[in-house]
Amino acid sequence: MAPTLRQLEALVLVYRLGSITKAAAELRVTQSAISLLIRQVEENFQLRLFDRTTRALHPTAACREAIPAAERILAGAQGLSRRMRDLAEIKAGRIAIAVSAGVASALLPRVFAAFRARYPDVSIDLRDVAPDELFAIVMAGDAEFGLGSVEDEGVPEVRIEPLIRSPLSAIGVKDGRFEHSRRLAWDSVMGSDLITMRRGTRIRAQIDDALARTGRTLKPVLEVSLITTALALTAEGAGLSILPGHMLPKSQFPTLAAVPLSQPTIHRHVSLLSRADFGLSPAAQEFVAIAKRVLTAREG
């Protein structure tokens, strides 16, 4: 039977201090408890570890050979304990996160900065991907959780928690009037040059379905695959982008403004995607908590 850590700790202390009394004081136990631990090791391996005289303990050759291995085991256990405490207290660790490309560009920088300021020793493995890839990455275990615009399709293995919600908006260049509009009707922008996400994306399908129910058809002049492409084109005057308002990173595109579209109003969410049967690590839980605070403040 392998010796316990407590037995090894007693053995090493008695060896170093040369005294059961001193070892007992160090461990805050009785001398008889230390004697019992040493005797258990000796009986377990049928080895004498100390020669006892009336004045002192003398380690045997077997004891001297065993001590380095015992010290390595104790050091490893202590290192593991420190690592576990650091993980629990979020002083170390690693988080793997999958984030849709649009969220990564528009929303993640502020969340990331807030988390890093508080937990600088936690490393983040960030995967910025297309929204349709989030589900597969999280379910495969390649990321603890995902952030993006995902739909709750009622899959029991998946937990989806909406974090923010905003209406689709017309995003255009500030001209002294556009940015002061509180709301625009779809009919008022249909004659403009519109830049939208490409057919086949979820956001485009949602727009087309909603407009079709009101007898309208969207006819954009440009279709793109990336939100940042649409915004860059709009910033250069190529047209109005039709995107969720929260997807406009104002620091990156200070000349642009988002005005909500109505009649009909079409909302998009940013949600947290995770496996229902898996708990998040302490670091991941804190990242999510910070994301909620930052995104809620931004939405307000």
VOBA-1610 file (N, C-alpha, C; in pm, whole numbers, padded with zeros to 5 digits, always signed):
BEGIN
Met+00084-00119+00000Met+00000+00000+00000Met+00088+00125+00000Ala+00055+00220-00086Ala+00135+00343-00094Ala+00117+00425+00032Pro+00223+00488+00079Pro+00210+00573+00199Pro+00124+00694+00170Thr+00057+00743+00273Thr-00025+00863+00258Thr+00064+00987+00262Leu+00009+01098+00215Leu+00084+01223+00221Leu+00115+01261+00366Arg+00023+01232+00456Arg+00047+01264+00597Arg+00163+01182+00653Gln+00171+01057+00613Gln+00282+00972+00658Gln+00415+01023+00603Leu+00415+01060+00475Leu+00537+01113+00414Leu+00578+01245+00478Glu+00479+01327+00508Glu+00509+01456+00572Glu+00575+01434+00708Ala+00522+01338+00786Ala+00581+01307+00917Ala+00722+01253+00901Leu+00741+01163+00805Leu+00873+01103+00781Leu+00977+01210+00748Val+00943+01300+00657Val+01037+01403+00614Val+01069+01500+00728Leu+00968+01537+00804Leu+00992+01630+00915Leu+01080+01569+01023Val+01053+01444+01057Val+01135+01378+01158Val+01279+01367+01108Tyr+01297+01336+00982Tyr+01432+01327+00923Tyr+01502+01462+00929Arg+01431+01568+00888Arg+01494+01701+00884Arg+01523+01755+01024Leu+01430+01737+01115Leu+01443+01797+01248Leu+01514+01706+01347Gly+01521+01576+01312Gly+01588+01482+01401Gly+01518+01460+01533Ser+01388+01488+01534Ser+01315+01481+01661Ser+01166+01462+01637Ile+01110+01363+01705Ile+00964+01344+01698Ile+00893+01461+01765Thr+00948+01510+01874Thr+00887+01623+01946Thr+00876+01746+01857Lys+00986+01779+01787Lys+00985+01896+01701Lys+00890+01876+01581Ala+00889+01754+01528Ala+00799+01726+01415Ala+00653+01739+01459Ala+00622+01691+01579Ala+00486+01701+01631Ala+00445+01847+01647Ala+00537+01929+01697Ala+00508+02071+01713Ala+00485+02138+01578Glu+00564+02099+01479Glu+00550+02157+01344Glu+00415+02124+01284Leu+00370+02000+01303Leu+00242+01957+01247Leu+00124+01982+01341Arg+00154+02028+01461Arg+00051+02057+01560Arg-00031+01933+01595Val+00042+01824+01618Val-00021+01700+01663Val+00060+01647+01782Thr+00015+01539+01839Thr+00088+01481+01953Thr+00208+01400+01905Gln+00303+01379+01996Gln+00419+01297+01965Gln+00377+01155+01930Ser+00277+01103+02000Ser+00231+00966+01972Ser+00173+00954+01832Ala+00111+01062+01783Ala+00056+01060+01646Ala+00169+01051+01544Ile+00278+01125+01568Ile+00393+01119+01477Ile+00456+00980+01483Ser+00473+00927+01603Ser+00532+00793+01618Ser+00449+00689+01545Leu+00316+00703+01553Leu+00228+00607+01486Leu+00245+00616+01334Leu+00254+00736+01280Leu+00270+00753+01135Leu+00401+00690+01087Ile+00509+00711+01160Ile+00637+00652+01121Ile+00630+00500+01130Arg+00571+00449+01237Arg+00560+00304+01255Arg+00476+00241+01144Gln+00371+00310+01101Gln+00286+00258+00993Gln+00366+00241+00864Val+00450+00338+00834Val+00533+00328+00713Val+00632+00212+00727Glu+00694+00201+00840Glu+00790+00093+00862Glu+00723-00044+00850Glu+00607-00058+00909Glu+00537-00186+00904Glu+00487-00216+00763Asn+00445-00113+00693Asn+00393-00132+00558Asn+00501-00187+00464Phe+00625-00137+00477Phe+00732-00179+00387Phe+00832-00274+00453Gln+00806-00307+00579Gln+00896-00396+00651Gln+01040-00343+00647Leu+01051-00213+00675Leu+01181-00145+00676Leu+01194-00064+00804Arg+01313-00069+00864Arg+01339+00021+00976Arg+01391+00152+00916Leu+01325+00261+00955Leu+01361+00391+00900Leu+01446+00473+00997Phe+01431+00448+01124Phe+01509+00521+01224Phe+01560+00424+01331Asp+01684+00442+01371Asp+01737+00374+01489Asp+01716+00467+01607Arg+01652+00418+01709Arg+01614+00501+01823Arg+01709+00476+01940Thr+01761+00583+01998Thr+01838+00576+02121Thr+01765+00660+02225Thr+01817+00661+02342Thr+01753+00739+02447Thr+01764+00888+02423Arg+01861+00929+02342Arg+01885+01072+02322Arg+01840+01123+02185Ala+01836+01037+02084Ala+01811+01088+01949Ala+01759+00979+01857Leu+01715+01023+01739Leu+01678+00934+01630Leu+01788+00942+01525His+01822+00825+01470His+01924+00821+01366His+01865+00755+01242Pro+01854+00830+01129Pro+01797+00770+01008Pro+01884+00656+00958Thr+01817+00549+00914Thr+01887+00434+00857Thr+01924+00464+00713Ala+02002+00376+00654Ala+02038+00391+00512Ala+01914+00390+00425Ala+01816+00303+00457Ala+01692+00296+00381Ala+01617+00429+00388Cys+01617+00490+00506Cys+01549+00619+00524Cys+01616+00726+00437Arg+01748+00731+00441Arg+01818+00833+00363Arg+01793+00818+00213Glu+01778+00695+00169Glu+01750+00673+00026Glu+01606+00707-00008Ala+01515+00691+00087Ala+01373+00715+00059Ala+01336+00864+00066Ile+01411+00940+00145Ile+01375+01080+00169Ile+01366+01164+00040Pro+01462+01157-00054Pro+01449+01240-00176Pro+01319+01213-00252Ala+01279+01086-00263Ala+01155+01054-00333Ala+01035+01109-00257Ala+01038+01097-00123Ala+00928+01149-00041Ala+00918+01300-00057Glu+01031+01368-00062Glu+01030+01514-00077Glu+00974+01555-00213Arg+01009+01479-00317Arg+00954+01511-00450Arg+00802+01494-00453Ile+00752+01388-00390Ile+00607+01365-00386Ile+00537+01477-00311Leu+00592+01517-00198Leu+00531+01624-00121Leu+00534+01757-00196Ala+00646+01784-00264Ala+00656+01908-00341Ala+00553+01908-00454Gly+00535+01792-00519Gly+00436+01783-00626Gly+00295+01804-00573Ala+00265+01745-00457Ala+00133+01761-00398Ala+00108+01906-00357Gln+00212+01970-00302Gln+00197+02110-00263Gln+00180+02199-00385Gly+00253+02166-00493Gly+00237+02242-00617Gly+00097+02226-00673Leu+00044+02104-00665Leu-00092+02080-00713Leu-00192+02158-00629Ser-00172+02160-00499Ser-00263+02234-00411Ser-00262+02383-00444Arg-00142+02436-00467Arg-00134+02578-00503Arg-00204+02606-00634Arg-00184+02514-00730Arg-00248+02532-00860Arg-00399+02527-00848Met-00450+02433-00767Met-00593+02422-00748Met-00649+02549-00683Arg-00577+02602-00584Arg-00623+02725-00519Arg-00622+02842-00618Asp-00518+02848-00700Asp-00511+02956-00800Asp-00627+02946-00898Leu-00662+02824-00940Leu-00773+02806-01032Leu-00904+02847-00967Ala-00922+02805-00841Ala-01046+02838-00770Ala-01058+02988-00747Glu-00944+03055-00722Glu-00944+03198-00695Glu-00920+03281-00821Ile-00918+03216-00937Ile-00899+03279-01068Ile-00768+03356-01073Lys-00664+03298-01015Lys-00530+03356-01026Lys-00449+03287-01136Ala-00509+03189-01200Ala-00442+03115-01307Ala-00550+03045-01388Gly-00508+02978-01494Gly-00602+02900-01573Gly-00610+02945-01717Arg-00699+02883-01789Arg-00716+02910-01932Arg-00863+02894-01967Ile-00914+02987-02047Ile-01052+02979-02095Ile-01049+02968-02247Ala-01122+02871-02300Ala-01139+02861-02444Ala-01279+02912-02479Ile-01284+03014-02565Ile-01410+03080-02598Ile-01427+03082-02750Ala-01548+03050-02795Ala-01583+03066-02936Ala-01675+03187-02947Val-01643+03279-03038Val-01720+03403-03052Val-01746+03427-03200Ser-01869+03461-03231Ser-01898+03493-03371Ser-01817+03616-03411Ala-01778+03622-03538Ala-01685+03725-03584Ala-01739+03865-03558Gly-01868+03885-03577Gly-01926+04017-03554Gly-01919+04058-03409Val-01951+03966-03319Val-01944+03993-03175Val-01800+04019-03135Ala-01707+03941-03192Ala-01566+03958-03160Ala-01518+04098-03196Ser-01569+04152-03304Ser-01526+04284-03348Ser-01595+04396-03272Ala-01727+04382-03252Ala-01805+04494-03199Ala-01814+04496-03046Leu-01823+04380-02984Leu-01855+04374-02842Leu-01744+04320-02754Leu-01665+04226-02807Leu-01568+04157-02722Leu-01455+04246-02669Pro-01403+04342-02745Pro-01288+04418-02693Pro-01310+04478-02555Arg-01426+04535-02528Arg-01451+04595-02396Arg-01461+04489-02288Val-01524+04375-02322Val-01535+04266-02225Val-01396+04211-02194Phe-01319+04189-02299Phe-01184+04135-02284Phe-01098+04228-02198Ala-01105+04357-02225Ala-01025+04454-02149Ala-01064+04453-02002Ala-01194+04446-01973Ala-01240+04446-01834Ala-01195+04319-01762Phe-01200+04206-01831Phe-01157+04080-01769Phe-01007+04079-01745Arg-00931+04121-01844Arg-00785+04120-01831Arg-00738+04214-01721Ala-00807+04325-01704Ala-00768+04419-01600Ala-00782+04357-01462Arg-00879+04269-01447Arg-00904+04207-01316Arg-00830+04075-01299Tyr-00815+03999-01408Tyr-00753+03867-01399Tyr-00643+03853-01505Pro-00532+03923-01486Pro-00427+03926-01589Pro-00355+03794-01611Asp-00363+03701-01514Asp-00288+03577-01525Asp-00369+03463-01586Val-00492+03489-01623Val-00574+03387-01689Val-00559+03404-01841Ser-00518+03298-01909Ser-00501+03305-02054Ser-00633+03273-02123Ile-00652+03333-02240Ile-00777+03316-02315Ile-00744+03263-02454Asp-00804+03151-02487Asp-00793+03092-02621Asp-00919+03134-02696Leu-00905+03233-02782Leu-01020+03293-02850Leu-01034+03239-02993Arg-01153+03194-03027Arg-01181+03148-03163Arg-01293+03235-03220Asp-01259+03322-03313Asp-01361+03403-03380Asp-01404+03330-03507Val-01532+03294-03512Val-01582+03206-03617Val-01716+03258-03669Ala-01765+03194-03773Ala-01898+03224-03824Ala-02002+03178-03722Pro-02115+03248-03709Pro-02216+03210-03610Pro-02261+03065-03621Asp-02268+03013-03743Asp-02314+02876-03761Asp-02215+02773-03708Glu-02091+02815-03678Glu-01991+02721-03628Glu-01989+02712-03476Leu-02055+02805-03408Leu-02050+02810-03261Leu-02099+02681-03199Phe-02214+02633-03245Phe-02276+02514-03185Phe-02180+02395-03188Ala-02122+02368-03306Ala-02036+02251-03321Ala-01911+02261-03234Ile-01852+02381-03225Ile-01729+02399-03147Ile-01755+02377-02998Val-01866+02432-02948Val-01898+02416-02806Val-01934+02271-02775Met-02013+02208-02859Met-02055+02070-02833Met-01938+01973-02844Ala-01838+02006-02924Ala-01720+01920-02937Ala-01624+01937-02819Gly-01650+02035-02733Gly-01564+02058-02619Gly-01441+02141-02651Asp-01436+02201-02770Asp-01321+02283-02808Asp-01329+02423-02747Ala-01443+02458-02691Ala-01460+02584-02620Ala-01556+02561-02504Glu-01530+02630-02392Glu-01620+02616-02277Glu-01757+02674-02307Phe-01758+02783-02382Phe-01886+02845-02417Phe-01868+02929-02542Gly-01980+02971-02600Gly-01977+03054-02718Gly-02060+03179-02697Leu-02026+03284-02770Leu-02102+03408-02767Leu-02136+03446-02911Gly-02263+03469-02936Gly-02302+03507-03071Gly-02452+03506-03087Ser-02495+03534-03209Ser-02637+03532-03241Ser-02676+03391-03281Val-02729+03316-03185Val-02769+03178-03209Val-02915+03162-03173Glu-02980+03071-03240Glu-03121+03046-03216Glu-03140+02929-03121Asp-03237+02941-03031Asp-03270+02831-02939Asp-03360+02733-03013Glu-03302+02621-03052Glu-03376+02522-03130Glu-03428+02407-03043Gly-03426+02427-02912Gly-03483+02328-02821Gly-03402+02201-02806Val-03271+02209-02831Val-03185+02091-02814Val-03151+02078-02666Pro-03186+01966-02601Pro-03169+01955-02456Pro-03023+01961-02409Glu-02930+01924-02496Glu-02788+01925-02457Glu-02729+02064-02456Val-02804+02163-02504Val-02751+02298-02521Val-02826+02395-02429Arg-02748+02482-02365Arg-02806+02590-02285Arg-02781+02722-02357Ile-02887+02797-02385Ile-02874+02927-02453Ile-02936+03034-02365Glu-02856+03134-02332Glu-02901+03243-02246Glu-02882+03376-02319Pro-02991+03443-02356Pro-02977+03574-02422Pro-02910+03675-02329Leu-02816+03751-02384Leu-02744+03852-02306Leu-02790+03994-02341Ile-02800+04023-02469Ile-02850+04154-02510Ile-02942+04135-02632Arg-03026+04234-02654Arg-03125+04229-02763Arg-03137+04370-02820Ser-03128+04379-02951Ser-03144+04511-03012Ser-03209+04497-03149Pro-03275+04603-03197Pro-03343+04594-03327Pro-03244+04608-03443Leu-03283+04553-03556Leu-03206+04579-03677Leu-03211+04729-03705Ser-03100+04780-03753Ser-03088+04924-03774Ser-03034+04955-03911Ala-03063+05076-03955Ala-02994+05130-04072Ala-02870+05201-04019Ile-02756+05160-04067Ile-02630+05221-04023Ile-02575+05305-04137Gly-02557+05432-04110Gly-02510+05523-04214Gly-02414+05627-04161Val-02363+05707-04252Val-02267+05811-04217Val-02338+05927-04148Lys-02278+05977-04041Lys-02334+06093-03972Lys-02325+06215-04064Asp-02439+06282-04082Asp-02439+06401-04168Asp-02504+06521-04099Gly-02524+06511-03968Gly-02589+06619-03895Gly-02737+06600-03881Arg-02793+06509-03959Arg-02937+06482-03952Arg-02965+06334-03930Phe-02894+06250-04004Phe-02921+06105-03996Phe-02906+06053-03852Glu-02798+06092-03784Glu-02771+06038-03651Glu-02870+06085-03546His-02950+06187-03578His-03049+06236-03481His-03187+06173-03501Ser-03199+06089-03602Ser-03327+06020-03624Ser-03347+05915-03514Arg-03462+05915-03452Arg-03489+05818-03346Arg-03526+05682-03403Arg-03590+05681-03521Arg-03636+05557-03582Arg-03665+05583-03729Leu-03645+05480-03811Leu-03676+05489-03954Leu-03766+05373-03993Ala-03864+05399-04075Ala-03948+05292-04128Ala-03874+05225-04243Trp-03901+05096-04262Trp-03836+05024-04371Trp-03864+05092-04505Asp-03989+05140-04523Asp-04023+05202-04651Asp-03935+05323-04682Ser-03885+05390-04576Ser-03806+05511-04598Ser-03664+05481-04644Val-03620+05356-04629Val-03483+05321-04670Val-03481+05228-04791Met-03596+05178-04833Met-03599+05083-04944Met-03543+05141-05073Gly-03553+05271-05090Gly-03500+05333-05212Gly-03354+05367-05203Ser-03291+05344-05089Ser-03148+05375-05071Ser-03062+05257-05118Asp-02935+05284-05137Asp-02840+05177-05164Asp-02817+05101-05033Leu-02859+04975-05028Leu-02852+04897-04904Leu-02743+04791-04914Ile-02674+04774-04804Ile-02570+04671-04793Ile-02618+04572-04686Thr-02630+04446-04723Thr-02683+04346-04630Thr-02591+04224-04626Met-02619+04140-04529Met-02549+04012-04524Met-02599+03924-04638Arg-02515+03832-04679Arg-02543+03748-04795Arg-02660+03653-04768Arg-02733+03619-04874Arg-02839+03519-04863Arg-02780+03388-04809Gly-02855+03321-04724Gly-02808+03198-04664Gly-02765+03216-04520Thr-02736+03342-04480Thr-02704+03368-04340Thr-02834+03379-04261Arg-02827+03353-04132Arg-02948+03356-04049Arg-03009+03495-04041Ile-02923+03596-04031Ile-02976+03731-04020Ile-03049+03772-04148Arg-02994+03732-04261Arg-03060+03766-04388Arg-03193+03691-04401Ala-03195+03566-04361Ala-03319+03488-04367Ala-03426+03551-04278Gln-03385+03599-04160Gln-03480+03663-04069Gln-03537+03790-04131Ile-03451+03869-04195Ile-03498+03992-04260Ile-03595+03960-04373Asp-03554+03868-04461Asp-03637+03835-04576Asp-03772+03780-04533Asp-03774+03694-04431Asp-03901+03636-04384Asp-03991+03743-04326Ala-03935+03832-04244Ala-04016+03937-04182Ala-04073+04033-04285Leu-03992+04072-04384Leu-04040+04164-04487Leu-04142+04097-04579Ala-04120+03969-04607Ala-04214+03897-04695Ala-04353+03893-04634Arg-04362+03886-04502Arg-04493+03883-04436Arg-04567+04016-04450Thr-04493+04122-04484Thr-04557+04253-04505Thr-04562+04289-04654Gly-04529+04191-04739Gly-04536+04213-04883Gly-04418+04289-04941Arg-04308+04296-04869Arg-04191+04368-04918Arg-04081+04270-04958Thr-03993+04315-05045Thr-03877+04236-05087Thr-03753+04324-05078Leu-03651+04272-05012Leu-03526+04346-04997Leu-03442+04331-05123Lys-03395+04444-05176Lys-03312+04442-05297Lys-03184+04521-05272Pro-03088+04460-05206Pro-02964+04532-05174Pro-02876+04551-05297Val-02792+04653-05291Val-02696+04673-05399Val-02570+04591-05375Leu-02545+04556-05248Leu-02428+04476-05214Leu-02465+04374-05106Glu-02414+04254-05122Glu-02429+04150-05021Glu-02289+04106-04977Val-02268+04095-04846Val-02135+04061-04795Val-02145+03945-04695Ser-02031+03889-04665Ser-02027+03777-04570Ser-01986+03820-04430Leu-01918+03935-04418Leu-01867+03981-04289Leu-01925+04116-04253Ile-01961+04131-04127Ile-02018+04256-04079Ile-01919+04371-04095Thr-01791+04345-04066Thr-01691+04451-04079Thr-01679+04501-04223Thr-01703+04413-04320Thr-01699+04455-04460Thr-01812+04553-04489Ala-01930+04520-04440Ala-02045+04608-04460Ala-02020+04745-04398Leu-01967+04747-04278Leu-01943+04873-04209Leu-01835+04956-04278Ala-01730+04890-04325Ala-01623+04962-04396Ala-01677+05024-04524Leu-01761+04951-04595Leu-01821+05004-04718Leu-01911+05124-04688Thr-01989+05111-04581Thr-02077+05222-04543Thr-01996+05345-04505Ala-01886+05324-04433Ala-01802+05437-04391Ala-01745+05513-04510Glu-01731+05443-04623Glu-01680+05507-04745Glu-01791+05559-04835Gly-01916+05553-04785Gly-02026+05611-04859Gly-02092+05519-04960Ala-02069+05387-04949Ala-02125+05294-05048Ala-02272+05266-05027Gly-02327+05300-04911Gly-02469+05275-04885Gly-02495+05256-04738Leu-02622+05225-04706Leu-02662+05199-04568Leu-02647+05050-04538Ser-02587+05018-04427Ser-02579+04879-04383Ser-02702+04847-04300Ile-02756+04727-04321Ile-02870+04680-04241Ile-02817+04574-04145Leu-02801+04614-04018Leu-02738+04528-03918Leu-02799+04554-03781Pro-02781+04463-03686Pro-02823+04494-03548Pro-02744+04614-03496Gly-02811+04699-03422Gly-02745+04819-03372Gly-02625+04789-03285His-02630+04677-03211His-02518+04647-03122His-02394+04602-03197Met-02407+04578-03326Met-02291+04534-03404Met-02209+04649-03460Leu-02241+04772-03422Leu-02162+04886-03466Leu-02060+04922-03358Pro-01932+04891-03380Pro-01828+04931-03284Pro-01795+05078-03305Lys-01845+05161-03215Lys-01837+05306-03236Lys-01694+05357-03236Ser-01606+05291-03159Ser-01468+05338-03156Ser-01397+05310-03288Gln-01438+05203-03357Gln-01375+05168-03484Gln-01435+05247-03600Phe-01563+05283-03588Phe-01631+05355-03695Phe-01700+05479-03636Pro-01622+05578-03593Pro-01680+05695-03527Pro-01767+05782-03618Thr-01756+05764-03749Thr-01835+05847-03841Thr-01972+05787-03869Leu-01999+05669-03813Leu-02125+05600-03842Leu-02221+05606-03724Ala-02349+05598-03753Ala-02454+05594-03651Ala-02555+05487-03689Ala-02620+05430-03589Ala-02722+05327-03611Ala-02858+05382-03570Val-02954+05370-03662Val-03090+05416-03635Val-03183+05295-03647Pro-03258+05261-03542Pro-03347+05144-03546Pro-03449+05152-03657Leu-03476+05037-03717Leu-03576+05026-03823Leu-03707+04972-03764Ser-03818+05023-03815Ser-03949+04980-03765Ser-04044+04951-03881Gln-04158+04895-03841Gln-04264+04862-03938Gln-04215+04770-04050Pro-04169+04650-04020Pro-04169+04585-03889Pro-04036+04607-03814Thr-04043+04589-03679Thr-03923+04589-03597Thr-03872+04446-03588Ile-03746+04427-03620Ile-03685+04293-03621Ile-03570+04293-03521His-03578+04207-03420His-03476+04204-03316His-03375+04092-03338Arg-03254+04118-03296Arg-03149+04017-03294Arg-03090+04009-03154His-03048+03888-03115His-02992+03865-02983His-02844+03831-02993Val-02773+03859-02886Val-02642+03798-02861Val-02661+03710-02739Ser-02628+03583-02753Ser-02656+03487-02647Ser-02531+03412-02605Leu-02539+03356-02486Leu-02435+03268-02434Leu-02476+03125-02465Leu-02387+03052-02530Leu-02412+02913-02568Leu-02318+02823-02489Ser-02373+02724-02418Ser-02289+02632-02342Ser-02356+02495-02337Arg-02278+02395-02295Arg-02333+02260-02282Arg-02413+02250-02153Ala-02533+02199-02164Ala-02622+02193-02048Ala-02571+02099-01940Asp-02494+01998-01980Asp-02448+01898-01884Asp-02309+01929-01828Phe-02249+02042-01866Phe-02116+02078-01820Phe-02122+02212-01746Gly-02056+02219-01630Gly-02045+02346-01560Gly-01926+02425-01611Leu-01932+02556-01596Leu-01822+02642-01638Leu-01718+02651-01527Ser-01593+02665-01565Ser-01485+02682-01468Ser-01504+02816-01396Pro-01440+02834-01280Pro-01451+02963-01211Pro-01412+03081-01299Ala-01304+03065-01377Ala-01261+03175-01464Ala-01365+03205-01571Ala-01422+03099-01629Ala-01525+03119-01732Ala-01650+03183-01672Gln-01688+03141-01552Gln-01804+03202-01486Gln-01783+03352-01467Glu-01662+03390-01427Glu-01635+03531-01405Glu-01631+03608-01536Phe-01579+03545-01643Phe-01579+03610-01774Phe-01722+03639-01818Val-01811+03541-01799Val-01952+03558-01837Val-02015+03669-01754Ala-01986+03672-01623Ala-02043+03776-01536Ala-01998+03915-01582Ile-01871+03927-01617Ile-01819+04056-01664Ile-01882+04092-01799Ala-01899+03992-01886Ala-01962+04017-02016Ala-02104+04070-01998Lys-02177+04013-01904Lys-02314+04059-01880Lys-02316+04204-01833Arg-02224+04238-01741Arg-02220+04374-01689Arg-02182+04474-01799Val-02079+04439-01875Val-02031+04531-01979Val-02135+04548-02090Leu-02194+04438-02134Leu-02289+04445-02245Leu-02419+04512-02202Thr-02462+04487-02078Thr-02583+04554-02029Thr-02562+04704-02020Ala-02444+04744-01973Ala-02412+04887-01963Ala-02409+04950-02103Arg-02352+04875-02198Arg-02344+04926-02336Arg-02481+04942-02396Glu-02568+04842-02370Glu-02703+04846-02426Glu-02782+04964-02371Gly-02757+04989-02240Gly-02828+05102-02179Gly-02776+05234-02231
//
